[in-house]
């Protein structure tokens, strides 16, 4: 497995965590709660996803330049 493959796998895991957090938020909010903690978790995961996407793009760009 290449570094890029590992980065893609890690990004997919983060995306799954984000989707689970979004589902928790929806469930809490629809049940009449504020969903604040779930939303805060979603925001933190969204930030991690953005950083992971930037890092992945950088690695792919570098690999393309090396070809």
N, C-alpha and C positions, 0 to 999 in steps of 0.2 A: 504494500500500500504506500502510495506516495504521500508527501506532506499535504498536497492539495486534496487528495482523497480523504485524508484524516480531517482536514479542515471542513470539507463538505459534510462529512459524517457528524462532526461536532455541531455544525450549523443546523443540520437537520434535527439533532437532539434538542438544541435550544428552541427551534421552531415548534417542536412538539410540546416542550415545557410551556412556551408562550400560549399555545392553543389550549392547553389544559388550564392555565391561569385565566384565560379569557372565558372559558366555560364556567370556572368557579365564580368569576365576577358576575356573569350573566345569571347564574343560579342564585347567588346571594342577593343580587339586585332585584330579580324577579320575585324572590321570596319576601320582599319588603325591607331588606336590609340595605345598608349603604354600599356594601361591597368595597369599602375603602381599602382594607388590607389586601384583598385580591387585586384591586386596581393598582395599588402601589407595587405589588409583585409583578404585575403585567408591565408596568412602566420600567422597572429595573431590568426585566428580561428583554424588553424592547430595546433598551440601551445596549445591552450585551449583544443582541442580534445585529444592531447597526455596526458596532465595533467589529464583530466577527465577519460581517459582510465586507467591510472596508479592508480588513486584513486578507480575506480570501481574494478579493479583487486585486490587491497588491501582489499577492503571490502568483496569481494567474497572469497578470501583466508582466511580471518579471520572467516567468517561464516562457511567455511568448517572445519577449525580447531576446531571450537566450537561444531561441531556435534559429 
